């Protein structure tokens, strides 16, 4: 198969997978027990769930955007020489 038929290169797919893994880790960090009508759980307001996990998810989404717009170096060099 010709490589020109693919919109993304190998590195793009690797970066997308890493970004998706970071987003999943962020969602796992957000998970935990909840409060009910019978018992209050103060852990729902922990720093990990309110600050760290959303920041990790944001980093994952930004890295996925970078993976989509990332251009492999060999394509950049071909455009310069043409």
N, CA, C and O atoms as CSV, one atom per row, in Angstrom:
chain,resi,resn,atom,element,x,y,z
A,1,UNK,N,N,0.826,-1.195,0.000
A,1,UNK,CA,C,0.000,0.000,0.000
A,1,UNK,C,C,0.859,1.242,0.000
A,1,UNK,O,O,1.943,1.266,0.582
A,2,UNK,N,N,0.376,2.250,-0.643
A,2,UNK,CA,C,1.088,3.504,-0.707
A,2,UNK,C,C,0.806,4.321,0.552
A,2,UNK,O,O,-0.344,4.422,0.981
A,3,UNK,N,N,1.848,4.904,1.147
A,3,UNK,CA,C,1.686,5.670,2.381
A,3,UNK,C,C,0.892,6.949,2.156
A,3,UNK,O,O,0.344,7.499,3.112
A,4,UNK,N,N,0.815,7.431,0.943
A,4,UNK,CA,C,0.104,8.675,0.675
A,4,UNK,C,C,-1.410,8.535,0.810
A,4,UNK,O,O,-2.116,9.543,0.835
A,5,UNK,N,N,-1.914,7.326,0.895
A,5,UNK,CA,C,-3.354,7.118,1.025
A,5,UNK,C,C,-3.861,7.331,2.446
A,5,UNK,O,O,-5.066,7.469,2.652
A,6,UNK,N,N,-2.971,7.358,3.420
A,6,UNK,CA,C,-3.372,7.505,4.807
A,6,UNK,C,C,-3.303,8.972,5.226
A,6,UNK,O,O,-2.361,9.684,4.877
A,7,UNK,N,N,-4.303,9.412,5.972
A,7,UNK,CA,C,-4.304,10.789,6.462
A,7,UNK,C,C,-3.309,10.967,7.607
A,7,UNK,O,O,-2.718,12.036,7.756
A,8,UNK,N,N,-3.122,9.923,8.415
A,8,UNK,CA,C,-2.219,9.987,9.558
A,8,UNK,C,C,-1.086,8.996,9.368
A,8,UNK,O,O,-1.240,7.950,8.739
A,9,UNK,N,N,0.056,9.360,9.933
A,9,UNK,CA,C,1.192,8.450,9.943
A,9,UNK,C,C,1.200,7.631,11.224
A,9,UNK,O,O,0.305,7.745,12.061
A,10,UNK,N,N,2.212,6.817,11.357
A,10,UNK,CA,C,2.341,5.958,12.543
A,10,UNK,C,C,2.454,6.787,13.816
A,10,UNK,O,O,1.849,6.462,14.837
A,11,UNK,N,N,3.237,7.862,13.746
A,11,UNK,CA,C,3.435,8.698,14.930
A,11,UNK,C,C,2.134,9.370,15.356
A,11,UNK,O,O,1.898,9.541,16.552
A,12,UNK,N,N,1.289,9.753,14.408
A,12,UNK,CA,C,0.003,10.349,14.752
A,12,UNK,C,C,-0.851,9.370,15.558
A,12,UNK,O,O,-1.474,9.755,16.547
A,13,UNK,N,N,-0.876,8.120,15.137
A,13,UNK,CA,C,-1.672,7.123,15.851
A,13,UNK,C,C,-1.110,6.849,17.242
A,13,UNK,O,O,-1.865,6.643,18.191
A,14,UNK,N,N,0.204,6.847,17.360
A,14,UNK,CA,C,0.814,6.639,18.674
A,14,UNK,C,C,0.470,7.796,19.607
A,14,UNK,O,O,0.112,7.579,20.764
A,15,UNK,N,N,0.578,9.028,19.100
A,15,UNK,CA,C,0.241,10.197,19.917
A,15,UNK,C,C,-1.238,10.214,20.290
A,15,UNK,O,O,-1.590,10.603,21.404
A,16,UNK,N,N,-2.108,9.797,19.368
A,16,UNK,CA,C,-3.539,9.709,19.687
A,16,UNK,C,C,-3.798,8.690,20.790
A,16,UNK,O,O,-4.587,8.937,21.702
A,17,UNK,N,N,-3.130,7.550,20.702
A,17,UNK,CA,C,-3.320,6.512,21.719
A,17,UNK,C,C,-2.833,6.992,23.087
A,17,UNK,O,O,-3.483,6.746,24.103
A,18,UNK,N,N,-1.702,7.668,23.108
A,18,UNK,CA,C,-1.181,8.185,24.382
A,18,UNK,C,C,-2.130,9.243,24.952
A,18,UNK,O,O,-2.396,9.259,26.154
A,19,UNK,N,N,-2.633,10.117,24.096
A,19,UNK,CA,C,-3.590,11.131,24.552
A,19,UNK,C,C,-4.857,10.507,25.105
A,19,UNK,O,O,-5.372,10.946,26.134
A,20,UNK,N,N,-5.362,9.487,24.431
A,20,UNK,CA,C,-6.563,8.812,24.910
A,20,UNK,C,C,-6.302,8.114,26.241
A,20,UNK,O,O,-7.166,8.104,27.117
A,21,UNK,N,N,-5.129,7.539,26.394
A,21,UNK,CA,C,-4.771,6.898,27.656
A,21,UNK,C,C,-4.715,7.918,28.792
A,21,UNK,O,O,-5.150,7.624,29.906
A,22,UNK,N,N,-4.187,9.108,28.525
A,22,UNK,CA,C,-4.123,10.163,29.541
A,22,UNK,C,C,-5.537,10.609,29.923
A,22,UNK,O,O,-5.809,10.851,31.099
A,23,UNK,N,N,-6.435,10.720,28.948
A,23,UNK,CA,C,-7.818,11.097,29.244
A,23,UNK,C,C,-8.489,10.031,30.110
A,23,UNK,O,O,-9.191,10.359,31.066
A,24,UNK,N,N,-8.275,8.770,29.781
A,24,UNK,CA,C,-8.864,7.680,30.579
A,24,UNK,C,C,-8.314,7.714,32.009
A,24,UNK,O,O,-9.060,7.505,32.966
A,25,UNK,N,N,-7.019,7.975,32.151
A,25,UNK,CA,C,-6.438,8.086,33.499
A,25,UNK,C,C,-7.080,9.232,34.263
A,25,UNK,O,O,-7.339,9.112,35.461
A,26,UNK,N,N,-7.337,10.344,33.581
A,26,UNK,CA,C,-8.011,11.473,34.227
A,26,UNK,C,C,-9.402,11.110,34.709
A,26,UNK,O,O,-9.797,11.486,35.812
A,27,UNK,N,N,-10.151,10.379,33.885
A,27,UNK,CA,C,-11.490,9.964,34.305
A,27,UNK,C,C,-11.439,8.962,35.457
A,27,UNK,O,O,-12.308,8.971,36.329
A,28,UNK,N,N,-10.438,8.113,35.460
A,28,UNK,CA,C,-10.282,7.175,36.584
A,28,UNK,C,C,-9.977,7.938,37.867
A,28,UNK,O,O,-10.470,7.587,38.939
A,29,UNK,N,N,-9.149,9.002,37.751
A,29,UNK,CA,C,-8.853,9.816,38.932
A,29,UNK,C,C,-10.099,10.523,39.453
A,29,UNK,O,O,-10.199,10.792,40.650
A,30,UNK,N,N,-11.055,10.830,38.566
A,30,UNK,CA,C,-12.290,11.489,39.003
A,30,UNK,C,C,-13.256,10.540,39.689
A,30,UNK,O,O,-14.143,10.979,40.422
A,31,UNK,N,N,-13.096,9.259,39.460
A,31,UNK,CA,C,-14.060,8.300,40.008
A,31,UNK,C,C,-13.857,8.135,41.512
A,31,UNK,O,O,-12.817,8.496,42.062
A,32,UNK,N,N,-14.861,7.592,42.144
A,32,UNK,CA,C,-14.797,7.350,43.579
A,32,UNK,C,C,-16.188,7.262,44.166
A,32,UNK,O,O,-17.188,7.303,43.451
A,33,UNK,N,N,-16.233,7.143,45.453
A,33,UNK,CA,C,-17.508,7.042,46.144
A,33,UNK,C,C,-18.284,8.338,46.110
A,33,UNK,O,O,-17.722,9.416,45.915
A,34,UNK,N,N,-19.569,8.217,46.302
A,34,UNK,CA,C,-20.424,9.404,46.292
A,34,UNK,C,C,-21.141,9.539,47.630
A,34,UNK,O,O,-21.137,8.621,48.451
A,35,UNK,N,N,-21.746,10.685,47.827
A,35,UNK,CA,C,-22.557,10.902,49.023
A,35,UNK,C,C,-23.970,10.400,48.770
A,35,UNK,O,O,-24.447,10.373,47.636
A,36,UNK,N,N,-24.614,10.011,49.836
A,36,UNK,CA,C,-26.013,9.588,49.730
A,36,UNK,C,C,-26.832,10.396,50.733
A,36,UNK,O,O,-26.292,11.220,51.471
A,37,UNK,N,N,-28.116,10.154,50.751
A,37,UNK,CA,C,-28.971,10.875,51.695
A,37,UNK,C,C,-28.680,10.485,53.131
A,37,UNK,O,O,-28.887,11.284,54.045
A,38,UNK,N,N,-28.201,9.261,53.343
A,38,UNK,CA,C,-27.928,8.782,54.697
A,38,UNK,C,C,-26.553,9.205,55.205
A,38,UNK,O,O,-26.384,9.463,56.397
A,39,UNK,N,N,-25.566,9.277,54.306
A,39,UNK,CA,C,-24.196,9.549,54.743
A,39,UNK,C,C,-23.524,10.548,53.806
A,39,UNK,O,O,-23.642,10.464,52.584
A,40,UNK,N,N,-22.823,11.487,54.412
A,40,UNK,CA,C,-22.071,12.485,53.649
A,40,UNK,C,C,-20.634,12.005,53.488
A,40,UNK,O,O,-19.998,11.591,54.457
A,41,UNK,N,N,-20.132,12.061,52.270
A,41,UNK,CA,C,-18.768,11.646,51.999
A,41,UNK,C,C,-17.962,12.878,51.586
A,41,UNK,O,O,-18.134,13.366,50.470
A,42,UNK,N,N,-17.094,13.390,52.449
A,42,UNK,CA,C,-16.332,14.599,52.098
A,42,UNK,C,C,-15.296,14.361,51.008
A,42,UNK,O,O,-14.712,15.320,50.504
A,43,UNK,N,N,-15.052,13.107,50.632
A,43,UNK,CA,C,-14.065,12.799,49.598
A,43,UNK,C,C,-14.500,13.299,48.216
A,43,UNK,O,O,-13.672,13.395,47.310
A,44,UNK,N,N,-15.783,13.617,48.044
A,44,UNK,CA,C,-16.228,14.109,46.733
A,44,UNK,C,C,-15.647,15.478,46.428
A,44,UNK,O,O,-15.642,15.893,45.269
A,45,UNK,N,N,-15.157,16.190,47.433
A,45,UNK,CA,C,-14.548,17.503,47.226
A,45,UNK,C,C,-13.026,17.460,47.394
A,45,UNK,O,O,-12.417,18.477,47.725
A,46,UNK,N,N,-12.409,16.307,47.172
A,46,UNK,CA,C,-10.961,16.205,47.331
A,46,UNK,C,C,-10.241,16.919,46.184
A,46,UNK,O,O,-10.804,17.096,45.104
A,47,UNK,N,N,-9.025,17.315,46.423
A,47,UNK,CA,C,-8.221,18.018,45.424
A,47,UNK,C,C,-7.983,17.139,44.197
A,47,UNK,O,O,-7.946,17.631,43.070
A,48,UNK,N,N,-7.826,15.866,44.421
A,48,UNK,CA,C,-7.591,14.943,43.306
A,48,UNK,C,C,-8.755,14.948,42.340
A,48,UNK,O,O,-8.552,14.933,41.126
A,49,UNK,N,N,-9.973,14.969,42.861
A,49,UNK,CA,C,-11.162,14.875,42.014
A,49,UNK,C,C,-11.576,16.205,41.412
A,49,UNK,O,O,-12.208,16.225,40.356
A,50,UNK,N,N,-11.240,17.313,42.050
A,50,UNK,CA,C,-11.693,18.614,41.575
A,50,UNK,C,C,-10.615,19.336,40.762
A,50,UNK,O,O,-10.949,20.068,39.830
A,51,UNK,N,N,-9.343,19.151,41.085
A,51,UNK,CA,C,-8.285,19.908,40.425
A,51,UNK,C,C,-7.418,19.019,39.539
A,51,UNK,O,O,-7.254,19.300,38.351
A,52,UNK,N,N,-6.867,17.956,40.102
A,52,UNK,CA,C,-5.879,17.144,39.388
A,52,UNK,C,C,-6.504,16.395,38.214
A,52,UNK,O,O,-5.980,16.451,37.101
A,53,UNK,N,N,-7.594,15.711,38.438
A,53,UNK,CA,C,-8.198,14.899,37.381
A,53,UNK,C,C,-8.668,15.721,36.180
A,53,UNK,O,O,-8.395,15.321,35.049
A,54,UNK,N,N,-9.358,16.847,36.366
A,54,UNK,CA,C,-9.712,17.647,35.181
A,54,UNK,C,C,-8.490,18.187,34.440
A,54,UNK,O,O,-8.511,18.289,33.213
A,55,UNK,N,N,-7.432,18.533,35.164
A,55,UNK,CA,C,-6.215,19.012,34.517
A,55,UNK,C,C,-5.569,17.897,33.695
A,55,UNK,O,O,-5.081,18.142,32.592
A,56,UNK,N,N,-5.566,16.680,34.226
A,56,UNK,CA,C,-5.019,15.536,33.484
A,56,UNK,C,C,-5.844,15.287,32.226
A,56,UNK,O,O,-5.283,15.028,31.161
A,57,UNK,N,N,-7.162,15.363,32.337
A,57,UNK,CA,C,-8.026,15.200,31.159
A,57,UNK,C,C,-7.762,16.293,30.130
A,57,UNK,O,O,-7.705,16.018,28.931
A,58,UNK,N,N,-7.602,17.520,30.588
A,58,UNK,CA,C,-7.316,18.622,29.676
A,58,UNK,C,C,-6.004,18.386,28.933
A,58,UNK,O,O,-5.925,18.613,27.726
A,59,UNK,N,N,-4.983,17.934,29.643
A,59,UNK,CA,C,-3.709,17.616,28.993
A,59,UNK,C,C,-3.881,16.515,27.951
A,59,UNK,O,O,-3.275,16.564,26.881
A,60,UNK,N,N,-4.708,15.525,28.268
A,60,UNK,CA,C,-4.961,14.448,27.317
A,60,UNK,C,C,-5.655,14.951,26.063
A,60,UNK,O,O,-5.293,14.557,24.954
A,61,UNK,N,N,-6.655,15.823,26.226
A,61,UNK,CA,C,-7.358,16.359,25.063
A,61,UNK,C,C,-6.447,17.253,24.225
A,61,UNK,O,O,-6.499,17.213,22.995
A,62,UNK,N,N,-5.618,18.054,24.882
A,62,UNK,CA,C,-4.680,18.907,24.145
A,62,UNK,C,C,-3.675,18.058,23.383
A,62,UNK,O,O,-3.345,18.371,22.239
A,63,UNK,N,N,-3.185,16.994,23.994
A,63,UNK,CA,C,-2.237,16.121,23.301
A,63,UNK,C,C,-2.905,15.398,22.128
A,63,UNK,O,O,-2.247,15.116,21.126
A,64,UNK,N,N,-4.186,15.098,22.239
A,64,UNK,CA,C,-4.884,14.483,21.106
A,64,UNK,C,C,-5.050,15.484,19.966
A,64,UNK,O,O,-4.946,15.111,18.798
A,65,UNK,N,N,-5.305,16.738,20.290
A,65,UNK,CA,C,-5.387,17.762,19.242
A,65,UNK,C,C,-4.030,17.910,18.560
A,65,UNK,O,O,-3.954,18.028,17.337
A,66,UNK,N,N,-2.968,17.904,19.350
A,66,UNK,CA,C,-1.627,17.976,18.764
A,66,UNK,C,C,-1.362,16.770,17.862
A,66,UNK,O,O,-0.741,16.910,16.808
A,67,UNK,N,N,-1.824,15.600,18.266
A,67,UNK,CA,C,-1.616,14.400,17.452
A,67,UNK,C,C,-2.313,14.513,16.101
A,67,UNK,O,O,-1.824,13.985,15.103
A,68,UNK,N,N,-3.445,15.194,16.066
A,68,UNK,CA,C,-4.171,15.346,14.803
A,68,UNK,C,C,-3.457,16.326,13.885
A,68,UNK,O,O,-3.397,16.094,12.677
A,69,UNK,N,N,-2.919,17.405,14.415
A,69,UNK,CA,C,-2.283,18.417,13.575
A,69,UNK,C,C,-0.800,18.163,13.352
A,69,UNK,O,O,-0.174,18.870,12.562
A,70,UNK,N,N,-0.223,17.176,14.023
A,70,UNK,CA,C,1.201,16.857,13.884
A,70,UNK,C,C,1.483,16.354,12.471
A,70,UNK,O,O,0.790,15.477,11.955
A,71,UNK,N,N,2.516,16.927,11.861
A,71,UNK,CA,C,2.918,16.522,10.524
A,71,UNK,C,C,4.254,15.800,10.634
A,71,UNK,O,O,5.196,16.338,11.217
A,72,UNK,N,N,4.355,14.591,10.085
A,72,UNK,CA,C,5.633,13.864,10.162
A,72,UNK,C,C,6.767,14.648,9.506
A,72,UNK,O,O,6.535,15.398,8.558
A,73,UNK,N,N,7.981,14.480,10.001
A,73,UNK,CA,C,9.119,15.247,9.521
A,73,UNK,C,C,9.456,14.941,8.063
A,73,UNK,O,O,9.876,15.839,7.333
A,74,UNK,N,N,9.281,13.697,7.622
A,74,UNK,CA,C,9.618,13.373,6.235
A,74,UNK,C,C,8.693,14.099,5.263
A,74,UNK,O,O,9.130,14.469,4.174
A,75,UNK,N,N,7.426,14.314,5.625
A,75,UNK,CA,C,6.519,15.069,4.770
A,75,UNK,C,C,6.904,16.543,4.744
A,75,UNK,O,O,6.784,17.194,3.707
A,76,UNK,N,N,7.361,17.069,5.862
A,76,UNK,CA,C,7.780,18.468,5.921
A,76,UNK,C,C,8.994,18.666,5.029
A,76,UNK,O,O,9.071,19.667,4.316
A,77,UNK,N,N,9.948,17.733,5.051
A,77,UNK,CA,C,11.146,17.845,4.232
A,77,UNK,C,C,10.806,17.711,2.748
A,77,UNK,O,O,11.433,18.372,1.920
A,78,UNK,N,N,9.829,16.871,2.389
A,78,UNK,CA,C,9.435,16.725,1.000
A,78,UNK,C,C,8.845,18.009,0.459
A,78,UNK,O,O,9.122,18.396,-0.677
A,79,UNK,N,N,8.016,18.686,1.284
A,79,UNK,CA,C,7.399,19.934,0.848
A,79,UNK,C,C,8.449,21.025,0.655
A,79,UNK,O,O,8.315,21.847,-0.252
A,80,UNK,N,N,9.470,21.051,1.470
A,80,UNK,CA,C,10.511,22.065,1.363
A,80,UNK,C,C,11.325,21.852,0.094
A,80,UNK,O,O,11.691,22.820,-0.573
A,81,UNK,N,N,11.612,20.600,-0.248
A,81,UNK,CA,C,12.423,20.322,-1.434
A,81,UNK,C,C,11.650,20.483,-2.733
A,81,UNK,O,O,12.267,20.677,-3.780
A,82,UNK,N,N,10.336,20.409,-2.707
A,82,UNK,CA,C,9.540,20.523,-3.927
A,82,UNK,C,C,9.301,21.927,-4.348
A,82,UNK,O,O,8.643,22.164,-5.361
